[in-house]
Amino acid sequence: MNIKKKLCLAAAVFFVLALTGNAQDENAQDENMDYFNRGVVNYIRGDLPQAVENLQKAYSQNPDDTKIQTFYLKTLVETGTQLYERGEYEQAKPHFEKALQLSPENKEVEKMYSIITDSEKRDVAMTPALESFRKEQEKLISGYLKQKDVFDKIIAKLDTERDSLKKIIKEREETIKNDIIRFVIIAAITAFIAGILLLGILFLWYRKKEGLKTDALLSHQESIIKKMQSFSAASDRTASDSASFKIDSSERGVITDINTSIRKRAKRVEMLEKDLRDEKDPEVAEKLLQQYINDDNNRIKANAAKALYPHNSQKALEILAEMLLNYDKWMRTSAVWALGEISTEKAAKLLLSLKNEDDPNVKAQLTENIEKLMDNKELSQDTMDNLVERLKKLKEGQS
């Protein structure tokens, strides 16, 4: 324990000498002394590997400095001895090699190197050589022990500066943490306000859009009312909605309405269809046609579906598909007629889906519409082939 204390005192002396020595090149010495001072502090704190590393850098920059050389030699021997005492001979060997290179005339270092490199001598205690080496080092520093107080003050100053630095770092971390918290809070508030504003803008846009739709709907309704007033001066809503039909004596069997109320309502749908040709909003068109789509009369319902097709083809085809499945032959006949009038690929395919039809009126309308569809050059070849085949069966009396 006394030897360790003396070694600490030796470190203090060499540290003081390093700080008070003359310098030939101020910048080079500052860098050199920085590594030396680090090595001293590492040694005092018991970190011998780090002490060796820093002292080696100091020595490589100024190999003629006897103070650095002496302290570097001492640290190498101390480190090598610790490794030797733990039985780590191969790890200890490089340290004694470097020590011997630093001081080739030092008999104690030579003796210790001999012990570490010769396996037969490893059982020989290294303590005598180490003690002799330490005594030699103590002689070098005995004249400087009075400067221990200076070294203690320097160490105390280093500790104070370290504590001050830790305090500054801690305060800085707290400041950064508070800044992050404030940023998160401000960002959350900003996002909330932006969300409220966005919802308000969307609400106003939706209200404006709905208002435009309402205005367009009212405009259409006013236009239709004026046309209806010129078409019929008196209201026909009190007339009976029951439909009666007569079949033309011609071979085709054309459907004609003898009920004036039905005829007038169907006429309204036709006028409305013309009025909606330039309408861009499907919802407006659908709302205007809704009461006619829900009508129980086959002619009015088919006309409404046909008028709806340019604005909402899917819904129009759904209405006509439902009419094709209706038990009422007039519903099926009107649906066949409307699909022929629409005359598109989808309409043709839906028309061909009508199977096992036995009613002569429906079949007659189906035959007429297929012949009409065959003039449409825009239909696919596959659909055209199916129409030809179906027409052939109809003319042969098949369903």
C-alpha positions as CSV (number, residue, x, y, z in Angstrom):
1,M,0.0,0.0,0.0
2,N,2.9,2.4,0.8
3,I,4.5,1.7,-2.6
4,K,1.2,2.6,-4.3
5,K,1.1,5.9,-2.4
6,K,4.6,6.6,-3.5
7,L,3.8,5.9,-7.0
8,C,0.9,8.4,-6.8
9,L,3.3,10.9,-5.5
10,A,5.6,10.2,-8.3
11,A,2.7,10.8,-10.7
12,A,2.1,14.1,-9.0
13,V,5.7,15.2,-9.4
14,F,5.9,14.4,-13.1
15,F,2.5,16.1,-13.7
16,V,3.8,19.3,-12.0
17,L,7.0,19.1,-14.0
18,A,5.1,18.7,-17.2
19,L,3.0,21.8,-16.4
20,T,6.0,24.0,-15.4
21,G,8.7,22.9,-17.9
22,N,10.1,25.1,-20.7
23,A,8.7,24.8,-24.2
24,Q,10.5,25.2,-27.5
25,D,7.4,24.9,-29.7
26,E,4.3,26.2,-27.8
27,N,1.6,24.6,-30.0
28,A,3.3,21.2,-30.2
29,Q,4.0,21.2,-26.5
30,D,0.3,22.0,-25.7
31,E,-0.9,19.0,-27.6
32,N,1.9,16.8,-26.2
33,M,1.1,17.9,-22.6
34,D,-2.5,17.3,-23.2
35,Y,-1.9,13.6,-23.8
36,F,0.6,13.5,-20.9
37,N,-1.9,15.1,-18.5
38,R,-4.6,12.6,-19.5
39,G,-2.2,9.8,-19.0
40,V,-1.4,11.0,-15.5
41,V,-5.0,11.3,-14.6
42,N,-5.7,7.9,-16.0
43,Y,-2.9,6.4,-13.9
44,I,-4.0,8.1,-10.7
45,R,-7.5,6.8,-11.2
46,G,-6.2,3.2,-11.8
47,D,-7.0,3.0,-15.5
48,L,-3.6,1.7,-16.6
49,P,-4.5,0.7,-20.2
50,Q,-5.8,4.1,-21.0
51,A,-2.8,5.7,-19.2
52,V,-0.5,3.6,-21.4
53,E,-2.4,4.7,-24.6
54,N,-2.2,8.5,-23.8
55,L,1.4,8.4,-22.6
56,Q,2.4,6.5,-25.7
57,K,0.9,9.3,-27.8
58,A,2.7,11.9,-25.7
59,Y,6.0,10.0,-26.1
60,S,5.6,9.5,-29.9
61,Q,5.2,13.3,-30.2
62,N,8.2,14.1,-28.0
63,P,10.5,11.1,-27.5
64,D,13.3,13.3,-26.1
65,D,11.3,14.5,-23.1
66,T,12.9,12.5,-20.2
67,K,9.9,13.2,-17.9
68,I,7.4,11.7,-20.4
69,Q,9.8,8.8,-21.1
70,T,10.3,8.0,-17.3
71,F,6.6,8.1,-16.6
72,Y,5.7,6.1,-19.7
73,L,8.3,3.5,-18.7
74,K,6.9,3.3,-15.2
75,T,3.3,2.8,-16.5
76,L,4.4,0.1,-18.9
77,V,6.1,-1.9,-16.1
78,E,3.2,-1.5,-13.7
79,T,0.7,-2.7,-16.4
80,G,3.0,-5.6,-17.4
81,T,3.4,-6.6,-13.8
82,Q,-0.4,-6.7,-13.2
83,L,-0.8,-8.9,-16.2
84,Y,2.0,-11.2,-15.1
85,E,0.6,-11.6,-11.6
86,R,-2.7,-12.7,-13.2
87,G,-0.9,-15.3,-15.3
88,E,-1.5,-13.5,-18.6
89,Y,2.1,-13.8,-19.8
90,E,1.5,-13.3,-23.5
91,Q,-0.4,-10.0,-22.8
92,A,2.3,-8.9,-20.4
93,K,5.2,-9.5,-22.8
94,P,4.6,-6.5,-25.2
95,H,4.6,-4.1,-22.3
96,F,8.1,-5.3,-21.1
97,E,9.3,-5.3,-24.7
98,K,8.4,-1.6,-25.0
99,A,9.9,-0.9,-21.5
100,L,13.1,-2.5,-22.6
101,Q,13.2,-0.5,-25.8
102,L,12.7,2.7,-23.8
103,S,15.4,1.8,-21.3
104,P,17.7,-0.9,-22.7
105,E,20.3,-0.3,-20.0
106,N,17.9,-0.7,-17.1
107,K,18.9,-4.0,-15.4
108,E,15.7,-4.5,-13.5
109,V,13.6,-4.1,-16.7
110,E,15.9,-6.5,-18.5
111,K,15.6,-9.0,-15.7
112,M,11.8,-8.8,-15.7
113,Y,11.7,-9.2,-19.5
114,S,13.9,-12.3,-19.2
115,I,11.5,-13.8,-16.6
116,I,8.5,-13.1,-18.7
117,T,10.0,-14.5,-22.0
118,D,11.5,-17.7,-20.5
119,S,8.9,-20.2,-19.4
120,E,11.4,-21.9,-17.1
121,K,12.0,-18.7,-15.2
122,R,8.3,-17.8,-14.8
123,D,8.2,-19.6,-11.5
124,V,10.9,-17.2,-10.2
125,A,9.3,-14.4,-8.3
126,M,9.4,-11.1,-10.1
127,T,9.0,-9.2,-6.9
128,P,12.7,-8.5,-6.2
129,A,13.3,-7.0,-9.7
130,L,10.0,-5.0,-9.4
131,E,11.0,-3.7,-6.0
132,S,14.4,-2.7,-7.2
133,F,12.8,-0.9,-10.2
134,R,10.4,1.0,-7.9
135,K,13.2,2.1,-5.6
136,E,15.1,3.5,-8.5
137,Q,12.0,5.4,-9.6
138,E,11.4,6.7,-6.1
139,K,14.9,8.2,-6.0
140,L,14.1,10.1,-9.2
141,I,11.0,11.7,-7.6
142,S,12.2,12.1,-3.9
143,G,13.3,15.7,-4.5
144,Y,9.8,16.7,-5.7
145,L,7.6,15.4,-3.0
146,K,7.2,18.8,-1.5
147,Q,5.1,19.8,-4.6
148,K,2.3,17.3,-3.7
149,D,0.1,20.2,-2.6
150,V,0.4,21.8,-6.0
151,F,-0.7,18.6,-7.6
152,D,-3.6,18.2,-5.2
153,K,-4.8,21.7,-6.1
154,I,-4.6,20.8,-9.8
155,I,-6.6,17.6,-9.3
156,A,-9.1,19.5,-7.2
157,K,-9.4,22.1,-10.0
158,L,-10.0,19.3,-12.6
159,D,-12.7,17.8,-10.4
160,T,-14.4,21.2,-10.0
161,E,-14.3,21.8,-13.7
162,R,-15.7,18.3,-14.3
163,D,-18.6,18.9,-11.9
164,S,-19.2,22.3,-13.5
165,L,-19.3,20.7,-16.9
166,K,-21.7,18.0,-15.7
167,K,-24.0,20.7,-14.3
168,I,-23.9,22.6,-17.6
169,I,-24.7,19.5,-19.6
170,K,-27.6,18.6,-17.2
171,E,-29.0,22.2,-17.5
172,R,-28.7,21.9,-21.3
173,E,-30.5,18.6,-21.3
174,E,-33.3,20.1,-19.2
175,T,-33.6,23.0,-21.6
176,I,-33.8,20.7,-24.6
177,K,-36.4,18.6,-22.9
178,N,-38.5,21.6,-22.0
179,D,-38.1,22.9,-25.6
180,I,-39.3,19.6,-27.0
181,I,-42.3,19.6,-24.6
182,R,-43.2,23.1,-25.7
183,F,-42.8,22.2,-29.3
184,V,-45.1,19.1,-29.0
185,I,-47.8,21.2,-27.2
186,I,-47.6,24.0,-29.8
187,A,-47.7,21.4,-32.6
188,A,-50.8,19.7,-31.0
189,I,-52.6,23.0,-30.6
190,T,-51.8,24.1,-34.1
191,A,-52.9,20.7,-35.5
192,F,-56.2,21.0,-33.5
193,I,-56.9,24.5,-34.8
194,A,-56.0,23.5,-38.4
195,G,-58.3,20.5,-38.1
196,I,-61.2,22.8,-36.9
197,L,-60.5,25.2,-39.7
198,L,-60.4,22.4,-42.2
199,L,-63.7,21.0,-41.0
200,G,-65.2,24.4,-41.2
201,I,-64.0,24.9,-44.8
202,L,-65.3,21.4,-45.7
203,F,-68.7,22.2,-44.1
204,L,-69.0,25.5,-46.0
205,W,-68.0,23.8,-49.2
206,Y,-70.5,21.1,-48.7
207,R,-73.2,23.6,-47.8
208,K,-72.4,25.6,-51.0
209,K,-72.4,22.4,-53.1
210,E,-75.7,21.3,-51.7
211,G,-77.0,24.8,-52.2
212,L,-76.0,24.7,-55.9
213,K,-77.7,21.3,-56.3
214,T,-80.8,22.7,-54.7
215,D,-80.8,25.7,-56.9
216,A,-80.3,23.5,-60.0
217,L,-83.1,21.2,-58.8
218,L,-85.5,24.1,-58.3
219,S,-84.5,25.6,-61.6
220,H,-85.3,22.3,-63.4
221,Q,-88.6,22.0,-61.5
222,E,-89.6,25.5,-62.4
223,S,-88.8,24.8,-66.1
224,I,-90.8,21.6,-66.0
225,I,-93.8,23.2,-64.3
226,K,-93.9,25.9,-67.0
227,K,-93.8,23.2,-69.7
228,M,-96.4,21.1,-67.9
229,Q,-98.7,24.2,-67.6
230,S,-98.5,24.7,-71.3
231,F,-99.1,21.0,-71.9
232,S,-102.1,20.8,-69.7
233,A,-104.0,23.6,-68.0
234,A,-105.8,21.4,-65.6
235,S,-104.3,19.0,-63.0
236,D,-104.7,15.4,-63.8
237,R,-103.6,14.0,-60.5
238,T,-107.2,13.2,-59.6
239,A,-107.5,10.9,-62.7
240,S,-107.3,7.2,-62.2
241,D,-103.8,5.7,-62.4
242,S,-105.1,2.3,-63.5
243,A,-103.7,1.2,-66.9
244,S,-105.6,-0.4,-69.6
245,F,-104.2,-1.5,-72.9
246,K,-105.3,-2.5,-76.3
247,I,-103.4,-4.7,-78.7
248,D,-103.2,-3.5,-82.3
249,S,-104.5,-6.0,-84.7
250,S,-101.3,-5.9,-86.6
251,E,-99.0,-8.8,-86.6
252,R,-96.5,-7.2,-84.0
253,G,-99.1,-6.3,-81.4
254,V,-98.1,-2.6,-80.5
255,I,-99.0,-1.4,-77.0
256,T,-101.1,1.7,-76.8
257,D,-102.4,3.5,-73.7
258,I,-106.1,4.6,-73.6
259,N,-105.7,6.2,-70.1
260,T,-105.0,9.9,-70.7
261,S,-103.5,10.3,-67.2
262,I,-100.8,7.7,-67.9
263,R,-100.2,9.1,-71.3
264,K,-99.7,12.6,-69.9
265,R,-97.3,11.4,-67.1
266,A,-95.3,9.4,-69.6
267,K,-95.1,12.6,-71.7
268,R,-93.7,14.5,-68.8
269,V,-90.9,11.9,-68.4
270,E,-90.1,12.3,-72.1
271,M,-90.0,16.1,-71.7
272,L,-87.9,15.8,-68.5
273,E,-85.4,13.5,-70.3
274,K,-84.9,16.2,-72.9
275,D,-84.5,18.8,-70.3
276,L,-81.8,16.8,-68.4
277,R,-79.6,16.2,-71.4
278,D,-77.1,18.9,-70.4
279,E,-77.3,18.2,-66.6
280,K,-73.8,17.3,-65.2
281,D,-74.9,16.3,-61.7
282,P,-76.3,12.7,-61.5
283,E,-77.9,13.4,-58.1
284,V,-80.0,16.2,-59.5
285,A,-81.2,14.1,-62.4
286,E,-82.0,11.2,-60.1
287,K,-84.0,13.4,-57.7
288,L,-86.1,14.8,-60.6
289,L,-86.8,11.3,-62.0
290,Q,-87.3,9.6,-58.6
291,Q,-91.1,9.9,-58.5
292,Y,-91.4,8.4,-62.0
293,I,-88.9,5.6,-61.2
294,N,-91.2,4.6,-58.3
295,D,-94.3,4.7,-60.4
296,D,-96.3,1.5,-60.7
297,N,-97.1,2.0,-64.4
298,N,-94.8,0.0,-66.7
299,R,-94.6,2.7,-69.4
300,I,-93.7,5.5,-67.0
301,K,-91.2,3.3,-65.1
302,A,-89.5,2.2,-68.3
303,N,-89.3,5.8,-69.6
304,A,-87.8,7.0,-66.3
305,A,-85.2,4.3,-66.4
306,K,-84.3,5.2,-70.0
307,A,-84.0,8.9,-69.0
308,L,-81.8,8.0,-66.0
309,Y,-79.4,5.9,-68.0
310,P,-77.1,8.8,-69.2
311,H,-76.7,10.0,-65.6
312,N,-76.6,6.7,-63.7
313,S,-76.4,3.7,-66.0
314,Q,-75.9,1.2,-63.2
315,K,-79.1,2.1,-61.4
316,A,-81.0,2.4,-64.6
317,L,-80.0,-1.2,-65.6
318,E,-80.9,-2.5,-62.2
319,I,-84.4,-1.0,-62.5
320,L,-84.8,-2.6,-66.0
321,A,-83.4,-6.0,-64.8
322,E,-86.0,-6.0,-62.0
323,M,-88.7,-5.2,-64.6
324,L,-87.6,-8.2,-66.8
325,L,-88.2,-10.5,-63.8
326,N,-91.7,-9.1,-63.0
327,Y,-94.7,-11.4,-63.3
328,D,-96.5,-8.7,-65.3
329,K,-96.0,-9.2,-69.0
330,W,-96.4,-5.4,-69.6
331,M,-93.6,-4.7,-67.2
332,R,-91.3,-7.1,-69.1
333,T,-92.4,-5.7,-72.5
334,S,-91.7,-2.1,-71.4
335,A,-88.3,-3.2,-70.1
336,V,-87.4,-4.8,-73.4
337,W,-88.5,-1.7,-75.3
338,A,-86.4,0.6,-73.0
339,L,-83.3,-1.6,-73.4
340,G,-83.7,-1.5,-77.2
341,E,-83.9,2.3,-77.0
342,I,-80.7,2.5,-74.8
343,S,-79.0,0.3,-77.4
344,T,-75.6,-0.1,-75.7
345,E,-73.4,-3.2,-75.0
346,K,-74.6,-3.5,-71.5
347,A,-78.2,-3.1,-72.5
348,A,-77.9,-5.7,-75.2
349,K,-76.4,-8.2,-72.8
350,L,-79.2,-7.6,-70.3
351,L,-81.8,-8.0,-73.1
352,L,-80.2,-11.4,-74.0
353,S,-80.5,-12.5,-70.4
354,L,-84.3,-12.7,-70.8
355,K,-84.8,-16.5,-71.2
356,N,-87.8,-18.8,-71.4
357,E,-90.2,-16.1,-72.4
358,D,-93.6,-17.5,-73.7
359,D,-95.7,-14.3,-73.9
360,P,-96.2,-13.4,-77.6
361,N,-96.2,-9.6,-76.8
362,V,-92.9,-9.8,-75.0
363,K,-91.4,-12.0,-77.7
364,A,-92.6,-9.6,-80.4
365,Q,-91.0,-6.6,-78.7
366,L,-87.9,-8.7,-78.1
367,T,-87.7,-9.6,-81.8
368,E,-88.1,-5.9,-82.9
369,N,-85.4,-4.7,-80.5
370,I,-82.9,-7.4,-81.4
371,E,-83.3,-6.4,-85.1
372,K,-82.8,-2.8,-84.1
373,L,-79.7,-3.6,-82.0
374,M,-78.1,-5.5,-84.9
375,D,-77.7,-2.2,-86.7
376,N,-75.5,-0.9,-83.9
377,K,-71.9,-1.1,-85.2
378,E,-70.5,-0.3,-81.8
379,L,-71.5,-3.7,-80.3
380,S,-68.8,-6.3,-79.8
381,Q,-68.7,-9.3,-82.2
382,D,-69.5,-11.7,-79.5
383,T,-72.6,-9.8,-78.5
384,M,-73.6,-9.5,-82.2
385,D,-73.2,-13.3,-82.7
386,N,-75.5,-13.9,-79.6
387,L,-78.1,-11.5,-81.0
388,V,-78.1,-13.3,-84.4
389,E,-78.5,-16.6,-82.7
390,R,-81.3,-15.4,-80.4
391,L,-83.2,-13.8,-83.3
392,K,-83.0,-17.0,-85.3
393,K,-84.6,-18.9,-82.4
394,L,-87.3,-16.3,-82.0
395,K,-88.3,-16.5,-85.6
396,E,-88.3,-20.3,-85.3
397,G,-90.9,-19.9,-82.6
398,Q,-88.5,-20.7,-79.7
399,S,-88.2,-18.6,-76.6
